[in-house]
C-alpha cells in the first residue's frame, strides 16, 4: 500500500494519538511542507516525541524521513491527477447522464494508468511462467475472487489447468504445489501475512512455487516475496469511497492483458483450441443477428 493508505488504516483502527496525527496529515496533505514539526505537534495536541513514534510506527527512522516520503508521495499524485475522483466519482446532485459519463471516464483513466504501470518484461515473464506451469492456482478474497474465476475460465478455454483456491482449503492446496506449478495472488493491500491469501506465501516459498502477485503500489508483504509483481492502479482510499470502481477495473484489465499475452505465446494453436471447443461445447448457441452469426 501507499503511505497515505497506511495512514488511513491507522486512523480507522487506532484510538490514540496516531488517529489525531493521521487525521491532520490526511486533511492537510497539500499544505504540509509549510508546517514545522513544532507546529504540527501543537496543532495535533501532541509532542515532537509522539510524532517521532508515529513515524517509527510506519517503519521510518524518524519524523524527517517520514515527512520526506509522505510529501513526495503527495507530490507524485498531484502531478498525475485524475479528471474524475476515484473515490467519489459523482455527487448526490449528479444526474443520470453525469453518472454515466463519470464512470466511463474513470474506467478509461484507470486503464491508461494501469497500462503505464505495466512492465512489458514482467508481463512476458509472468505469461511464460503460467503457460509452462502444470497447475495454476489463483488466490484472492471477494471480490477479487470473481475476477480470478474469469481468469481461470479463460485459461481453461485454452486447456490450461487453472483452479481458484478456496480460502479454507488453500493451505492444503499450497502444500501440494511444486516448482512446476504457479500461484497467482490478487490482493490490493498485500499486507497481513496471517490472513488469506497472504498466509499461503510461506508455503509457496517453501515449495519453490513461482508467485505472480497483482497488488497495489507502495510497500507491502506480498510484494516482498513475489517472483513477479503486476501493479494495480492505487488511487483509492481504503474506506472512504463509493465503491472499488477503479481498483476492480485495474485488476480486470491486468488479468485480461495477461491472458492475451499467454494466448499470443502459441497463437495459432490456442485459436484452434478455442474454435474446436466452440464446435464441441457451444452448438446450442444461436443468434438472429447476422453480423455475429457463424457457421461451423
C-alpha positions in Angstrom: 0.0 0.0 0.0 1.0 3.6 -0.4 1.8 5.6 2.7 -1.4 7.6 2.6 -3.4 4.3 2.6 -1.4 3.0 5.6 -2.1 6.3 7.5 -5.8 6.0 6.7 -5.8 2.4 8.0 -4.2 3.6 11.3 -6.8 6.4 11.6 -9.6 3.8 11.3 -8.0 1.1 13.5 -6.3 3.1 16.3 -7.9 5.2 19.0 -4.9 7.2 20.3 -2.5 9.9 19.1 -2.0 8.0 15.9 -5.6 8.8 14.9 -5.2 12.5 15.7 -1.9 12.9 13.8 -3.1 10.8 10.9 -6.3 12.8 10.5 -4.3 16.0 10.5 -1.9 14.7 7.8 -4.6 13.4 5.5 -6.7 16.6 5.8 -3.7 18.9 5.2 -1.6 16.8 2.9 -1.1 19.6 0.3 0.0 22.2 2.9 2.3 20.0 5.0 5.6 21.5 3.7 4.7 24.8 5.2 4.4 23.4 8.8 7.3 22.8 11.1 7.5 19.8 13.4 6.7 22.0 16.4 3.6 23.5 14.7 2.2 20.0 13.8 2.8 18.9 17.4 0.8 21.9 18.7 -2.0 21.6 16.1 -2.4 17.9 17.0 -2.1 18.4 20.7 0.8 16.0 20.9 4.6 16.3 21.2 7.7 16.0 19.0 8.4 12.7 20.7 4.9 11.4 19.8 5.5 12.5 16.2 8.7 10.5 16.1 6.9 7.4 17.5 4.2 7.9 14.8 6.9 7.9 12.1 8.5 4.8 13.6 5.1 3.0 13.6 5.3 3.2 9.8 8.9 1.9 9.9 10.7 5.2 9.3 13.8 6.2 11.3 12.3 9.5 12.3 9.9 12.3 11.5 12.1 13.9 8.9 12.4 10.7 6.8 8.6 10.1 7.2 7.7 13.6 6.1 10.1 13.4 3.1 8.4 10.1 1.9 4.8 11.4 2.5 5.3 14.8 0.9 7.0 13.3 -2.2 4.1 10.7 -2.5 1.6 13.6 -2.3 3.5 15.5 -5.0 3.6 12.4 -7.3 -0.2 12.1 -7.1 -0.8 15.8 -7.5 1.4 15.8 -10.7 -0.7 12.9 -12.1 -4.2 13.8 -11.2 -7.3 12.0 -12.5 -10.1 14.1 -14.1 -12.6 12.0 -12.1 -12.1 11.3 -8.4 -11.5 7.6 -7.9 -13.2 7.6 -4.5 -16.2 10.0 -5.1 -16.7 9.9 -8.9 -20.2 11.6 -8.6 -22.1 13.7 -6.0 -25.6 13.4 -4.7 -26.7 16.1 -7.2 -25.4 14.2 -10.3 -28.0 13.3 -12.9 -28.0 10.0 -14.8 -26.0 11.3 -17.8 -23.3 12.7 -15.5 -23.0 9.4 -13.6 -22.7 7.5 -16.9 -20.0 9.9 -18.2 -18.0 10.0 -15.0 -17.9 6.2 -14.5 -16.9 5.8 -18.2 -14.1 8.4 -17.8 -13.0 6.8 -14.5 -12.6 3.4 -16.2 -10.7 4.9 -19.1 -8.3 6.9 -17.0 -7.8 3.8 -14.7 -6.9 1.6 -17.7 -4.5 4.2 -19.0 -2.7 4.5 -15.7 -2.6 0.7 -15.2 -1.1 0.4 -18.7 1.6 2.9 -17.8 2.4 0.9 -14.7 3.0 -2.3 -16.7 6.4 -3.6 -17.4 6.5 -5.5 -20.7 9.3 -7.7 -19.5 7.4 -8.6 -16.3 4.2 -9.3 -18.2 6.1 -11.5 -20.6 7.8 -13.4 -17.8 4.6 -13.9 -16.0 2.8 -15.2 -19.1 5.7 -17.6 -19.8 5.6 -19.0 -16.2 1.8 -19.5 -16.4 2.0 -21.0 -19.9 4.6 -23.6 -18.8 3.0 -24.4 -15.4 1.4 -27.8 -14.8 -1.2 -26.2 -12.5 -2.1 -22.5 -12.0 -3.7 -21.8 -8.6 -5.4 -18.4 -8.2 -5.8 -16.9 -4.7 -8.0 -13.9 -3.8 -10.7 -12.8 -1.4 -14.1 -11.5 -2.6 -14.5 -9.5 -4.8 -11.1 -10.4 -6.3 -12.1 -14.0 -6.4 -14.7 -13.1 -9.0 -12.0 -11.8 -11.3 -9.9 -14.8 -10.5 -12.8 -17.0 -11.7 -13.0 -15.2 -15.0 -9.2 -15.5 -15.5 -9.4 -19.2 -14.6 -12.2 -19.7 -17.1 -10.2 -18.0 -19.9 -7.2 -20.2 -19.1 -9.4 -23.3 -19.1 -10.6 -22.5 -22.6 -7.1 -22.9 -23.9 -6.6 -26.1 -21.9 -4.5 -24.7 -19.1 -5.2 -26.3 -15.7 -6.2 -23.3 -13.6 -8.1 -23.5 -10.3 -9.4 -21.0 -7.8 -8.2 -21.7 -4.3 -10.9 -21.9 -1.6 -9.9 -19.8 1.4 -10.4 -22.7 3.9 -8.6 -25.3 1.8 -5.9 -23.0 0.4 -3.2 -24.3 2.8 -3.7 -27.9 1.8 -3.6 -26.9 -1.9 -0.5 -24.8 -1.4 1.4 -27.6 0.3 0.7 -29.9 -2.8 2.3 -27.5 -5.3 5.9 -27.7 -6.7 8.2 -25.5 -8.7 6.5 -26.9 -11.8 3.2 -25.1 -10.8 2.4 -21.4 -10.4 0.5 -19.2 -8.0 -1.4 -16.0 -8.9 -2.3 -13.9 -5.8 -4.6 -11.0 -6.1 -4.6 -8.6 -3.1 -5.0 -4.8 -3.2 -3.3 -4.2 0.2 -0.9 -7.2 0.1 -0.4 -6.9 3.9 -1.2 -9.1 6.9 0.9 -12.2 6.5 -1.5 -14.2 8.7 -4.7 -13.6 6.7 -5.9 -15.2 3.4 -4.5 -15.1 0.8 -1.1 -13.9 2.1 -0.8 -16.7 4.7 -0.2 -19.1 1.8 3.0 -17.3 0.7 5.2 -19.1 3.3 4.2 -22.5 2.0 4.6 -21.4 -1.6 8.1 -20.2 -1.0 8.9 -23.4 0.9 7.9 -25.4 -2.1 9.6 -23.0 -4.5 6.4 -22.2 -6.3 6.7 -19.1 -8.6 4.4 -16.4 -7.2 2.8 -13.8 -9.5 1.2 -11.1 -7.4 -1.3 -8.5 -8.5 -1.2 -5.8 -5.9 -1.2 -2.0 -5.2 1.8 0.3 -5.3 4.0 1.1 -2.4 5.4 -1.3 0.1 3.7 -4.5 1.3 4.3 -8.0 2.4 3.1 -9.7 -0.8 5.4 -7.6 -3.0 8.5 -8.5 -0.9 8.0 -12.3 -1.5 6.7 -12.4 -5.1 8.6 -13.7 -8.2 6.8 -11.0 -10.3 4.6 -8.1 -9.4 1.9 -6.6 -11.6 0.8 -3.2 -10.3 -2.8 -2.2 -9.7 -3.7 1.5 -10.1 -3.8 2.5 -6.5 -5.5 5.9 -6.0 -8.5 4.7 -4.0 -8.7 5.2 -0.3 -9.2 2.0 1.8 -12.6 3.1 3.3 -13.9 6.5 2.3 -15.3 5.7 -1.2 -18.5 4.9 -3.0 -17.1 1.6 -4.5 -14.0 -0.1 -5.8 -14.7 1.2 -9.3 -11.0 2.0 -10.2 -9.4 -1.0 -8.4 -11.7 -3.5 -9.9 -11.2 -2.1 -13.4 -7.5 -2.2 -12.9 -7.4 -5.8 -11.8 -9.7 -7.0 -14.6 -7.5 -5.1 -17.2 -4.3 -6.7 -15.8 -5.8 -10.2 -15.9 -7.2 -9.7 -19.4 -3.8 -8.4 -20.8 -2.0 -11.3 -19.0 -4.4 -13.8 -20.6 -4.0 -12.2 -24.0 -0.2 -12.5 -23.7 -0.5 -16.1 -22.7 -2.7 -16.7 -25.7 -0.3 -15.0 -28.0 2.6 -17.2 -26.9 1.1 -20.0 -29.0 -1.4 -18.1 -31.0 -2.3 -20.5 -33.8 -2.6 -23.5 -31.5 -4.7 -21.6 -29.0 -7.0 -20.3 -31.7 -7.5 -23.8 -33.0 -8.4 -25.0 -29.4 -10.9 -22.1 -29.0 -12.7 -22.9 -32.3 -12.7 -26.6 -31.6 -14.2 -26.0 -28.1 -16.9 -23.9 -29.6 -17.7 -26.6 -32.2 -17.9 -29.2 -29.4 -19.4 -27.3 -26.5 -21.4 -24.4 -27.8 -23.5 -26.0 -30.6 -26.7 -24.8 -29.0 -25.8 -21.1 -29.2 -28.0 -19.3 -31.8 -28.4 -15.7 -32.9 -30.6 -13.9 -35.4 -28.1 -11.0 -35.6 -26.3 -11.6 -38.9 -23.2 -9.7 -38.0 -22.2 -12.0 -35.2 -23.6 -15.3 -36.5 -21.2 -18.0 -37.7 -21.5 -21.4 -39.4 -19.0 -24.2 -38.4 
